[in-house]
Amino acid sequence: MASVNFHLRDNKSDKETPIILYLSHKGQRIKIATGERIHPRNWNSLKQRAKKSATQAMSLNQFLKRMAERVIEIIRKLKVSEGALSPAIIRSKVNQFLEKGDETKLDFHQFVQTYLEQVANEKSKSVVQRYGIHYKHLNEFEKASKLRIEFESIDLRFYERFKHYIIAKKQLSENTFGSIIKTLKILLGEATAKGYNQNLIFKHKKFKKIDKP
């Protein structure tokens, strides 16, 4: 699993110093310049972000968060297209993104897999496990129904077919179905916020989680 961290080049500097991205992947540790600088007194080394009191802290922290997300996405796509990854290939592709941008969009499954990897260290273990179990149910439904789940294919018909699959075929409770739908709505909300999904049917009043006492 790839991980991204940010550290200062010189945390004892008396002036602004470069913020460096450290990418760890399969025993490799690669340093990549972010192009951003900050004074050490304005840097929270524990959170690896600018302190709230720093000038333009919000925009800088948003940039670092987005950069970390995109680097993870790039690694995932490279693993599919390139096979074995050398530090030179990784650095080249990441630098290409930093210099020119990378508009490649993720499909539903690519996004979910990337998101689960990203939140593994951000959310509680129980939440991450629950997301993983719910995603497994979606994968099993996809195989059983022989219908590929894409952002565009998620509609009210999908909702009803998935509900029938979980409750009638798998004989799980309505609460379990509702919990999976809640997770799916969270995932679709994240994908929408990041620009990967434009299908807003998940906000429809009939696309709802079910809670039974």
Secondary structure, DSSP 8 states (H G I E B T S, - for coil): --EEEEEES-TT-SS-EEEEEEEEETTEEEEEEEEEEE-GGGEETTTTEE-TTSTTHHHHHHHHHHHHHHHHHHHHHHHHHTSS--HHHHHHHHHHHHHH-------HHHHHHHHHHHHTTTS-HHHHHHHHHHHHHHHHHHHHHT----GGG-SHHHHHHHHHIIIIIS---HHHHHHHHHHHHHHHHHHHHTTS----GGGSTTS------
